[in-house]
């Protein structure tokens, strides 16, 4: 509201007051809540989510949180990229071109990176009940066109289409972070030299160990007796 907190009413001044078009108490279910509406340039707002079941409230809260996070990311870095696996398909294409110019084992690593990126559009196709091999062939062919970087998997039509025209977009900052995190995780696993698997102790060994402890206790008691 723009108002200031005053500890003593005697110190209250006109400039300490805020502005709101409406302040009223409403009963929501069994709870009473005070609603303050029509504020000028509010710095914070409250979103009321209600449902018949607690699980439905949790789902709605998660959906709202995700939506607000996307809006926040777009405002922070106002750039978007086409969705539907279009970015991954374009990166895979460029990586394969780059791999052809590199010799030795590095070429295999680059090609493996390209294949890993294509898992995204392939998974989208599988989850939509489409044939992933056919979709990937069509997607690769589409990305050879001048505007091919916009083409991704449309799970509703079951075709490879222009994602910008369909309105399927993703914040650039989210896409960058996803690729960075996945790459760092893969690099961390590759740096592991050896894995030592710790086997669980067998029941017999446990029994033997317990028997030994009992014997030692009995011997100790006998010595003191």
N, C-alpha and C positions, 0 to 999 in steps of 0.2 A: 504493500500500500504506500510505501514511502514514509511511513511514520517512524518515529524514534522511540526507543524504550526509555521510559522515565520512571525512576524509582520512587519519587515523591510527587504526589499530585499538586502540591504547592508550587513545584518548579515547572509545571506544565505551561508551555508557550504555544501560540498558534502555529509557529513553524515546525513544531514537533508532531503535528497531526498529519496523518496520511489521507489518502483518498480512495474510496471504493463506492461503486454504484449501489451495491447491495451487500448487507451483512445480516444473515438470518440463521436461526437454528432450525435444522430439519431432522426428522426422525427417520433413520435408515434401518429398517428391520427393528431390532431391539436397542440400537445405539442412537444416541443423539450427537449430531455433528454441527459445527458452526461453519457455514459457507460464506466466503468472502469473494465477491465477484465484481468484475468491471474495474479492476485496478489499472493504474497507469504504469506502463513499463514494469511489470512484475518480474522480479529476479528469480523467483521460484514458484512453481505451481504444483498442485497435487492432482493425481489421477486416481479416481475411485473405480476399483474393479470389483464386481460382484458376480456370483454364480451360485447355482444350487448346491454344488459339491466343492469340497476343498481342492480336489484334484483339478477341477475345471478352472478354479481361481489360479492355481499354480501354473497351469498351461497358458492361461491368458496373460499372467504376469511375465512369463518367459518370452512370449510372443511380443509383448509391449516393450520389454527390455531390449530384445533383438532389433526391433524396428527403430527405437530411439538411438541405439548404438550405430546403426547404419546411417541415420540422419546426421549424427554427430561426426562420423567419419567423413561424410560428404562435405559438411561445413568446414571441417578442419583442413581437408585437402580436396578442393572442389573439382576432382577429375574422376571420370568413370570409364569403365572398359566393358565391352560386350560380354555377356554371360554365356551359359550353355556350353562351356568348354572351348570357346573360340580363342581365348588368350593362350591356353595350353596347347591347342592345335597349331597355332601360329608360331609359338616358341619352339615347338618340336620340329616344325618345318625348317626354321632358321638354324636350329642346332644341327640338323642332319646336313644342311649345306655347309656349315662350318666344319663338321666332322670330316667331310670329303677332302678338305684342304689340309687336314692334320694327319700325320703319319704315326705309326706305332700304336702302342696300347692306349694312348690317350683318345684315339678315335673310338675305341670300344666303349670307353667311359662316357664320352659325349653322347654316343648313340643310346646307351643305357639310360642316360638322363632324359633324352627325348622320349624314349618309350615310357618312362615313369610319368612324364607330364601327360601323356595321352591316356593314362588311366582315368583321368577325370571325365572326358567326354565318353569314354568307353563305359564307365560305370553309370553315367546318366542314361545311356542307351539301354543297358541291361536292366536298370531299375524301371524304365518305362516299358519294358517288355519288347524291345526292339532287337533286331539282329545286330550285335556290336560290330561284326566284321564288315557287313554291308554299310553300316553308318560310317565307320572309319574310312572306308574306301571313298565314299561320297564326300566326307568332310575333307580329306586330303586333296581331292580333286577341286573342291570349292576354294580351298586356300591357295591354289595356284593362280586364281584370278586377281586382278588389281585390287579389288575391294574384298578379297577373300578373308582378311583378318576379322571381318565382322560376322562371319558365318559360324554358327554353333548348332548344337542339337536342340531342336524344339520338341520337348517331350509330349506336348499336347497334339501336335500334328503328326509326329513321328517322322519328321523330315529335317534335313539340314537347311536352315534358313538364316536370313539376316537378322541378327539379334537386336540391333539398334531399331530396326523397323518394328519388331515385335515388342519393343520396350523392355527387353530383358537385359538389364545392366547390373554391374557390380562396382562398388567403390574401389578405386585404384589402390588405396592404402591397405584395404583388406586383402586384396589379391597379392600385393607385394609381401605382406606379412606372412600369408599362408605359404608362399613359395620359399621364403627365407627360413621359416620354422621347419618345414619339411626337409629342406636341404641341410640345415644344421643337425637335425636328428639323424639323417642318413650318414652324414660325415662323422658324427659321434660314434655310431655303430661300427663304421669302417675302421675307426682308430683302435678298436678293441683288439688286442693281440691274442688273447687266450681267454677261455671261459672255463672256470672250475665249478663243476656241479657238485654241490654238497648233498650226499645221500643221507636219507633219514636213518637213524640207528634202528637196527632190527629188534624185534621183541625179545629174542633170545638173549642178545647182548645186554638189553636193559635188565632182564631177569638176573643174568650173571652178575652184573654190576651191583644190583640191589642185594644179592646174596653175599657178595664180598663185604659190603658195608655192614651187613648184619653180623658176619663172622668177626669183623674187626671190633664191633661194639661189644660182642660177647667176651672177646679176649681182654678188652680194656676193663670191663666190669670184673672179670675174674682176677686180674692183676691187683686191682684196688681192694677187692674183697680179701 
